[in-house]
Amino acid sequence: MRYKPAVTAPIAEELRLIRQNVPGVRGSITATSDGLLVAHDMHDLEPTQIAALVAATHAVAVRASLSTECGQLKEVITRGADGYLAVYAAGGAAIVAVLGSNELNVAMLNFQARKMIERIAEHSAGLARRPRADPAVPASPGQGDGSPAQDDHSPGQNDDGSAGDEPLPARREDDE
C-alpha cells in the first residue's frame, strides 16, 4: 500500500532531519501499527521488512507497558552489540523507529525526537484505520446526519459488531 506524497514527503523530511541533527543515527523509518511502510531514511536494509519488525516490537512493548501498569507506551529502546533501535509511538496511527550505531547519544536522540514525533503524529493522523460504511446498510444516527455519534456496540465487540473476545469454534472431526 502506497501513501500519498502529501503525507509521506513531510514525514520523510523529518526522518532525514533526525539523521542530520543526531550523531550516530544510521537510519529511521515510519510505519503504521500493522507494519505497513509509510516513509523511510534507510540504506542497506529492506525497509518493508523493518517496518513489519518495528510494528511487532511496538505491539509487544505496548502490551508489556500496559500489563506492568506503566501506562501508555511512549518509547522502547533496545541496545544490541552493534547499536541501538529506538521505537517511538507517534500518535495512534504511526510508529517511528530510529537505528543508531554504538556512538549514538541516546539522550540527544530522545531530546531531538520529541518534537519530531509530534510533527510526524500530526502528519500521519489521517493514516488511522476507520471502519468502512456498508452502502447496503442505512446510516445509523450519528453517521453523516450531523447528529452526535453513538457507540451502540457493547464492550468486547469489534467495530463490526462481532464479538472480539469469543473463543474460536472447536475443530470438527470427520467421521471415518
Salt bridges, closest charged atoms under 4 A:
GLU13 OE1 - ARG16 NH2 3.18
GLU14 OE2 - ARG119 NE 2.77
ASP34 OD2 - ARG129 NH2 2.59
ASP41 OD2 - ARG19 NE 2.89
ASP41 OD1 - HIS43 NE2 3.83
GLU118 OE1 - LYS115 NZ 3.76
ASP151 OD1 - HIS153 ND1 2.89
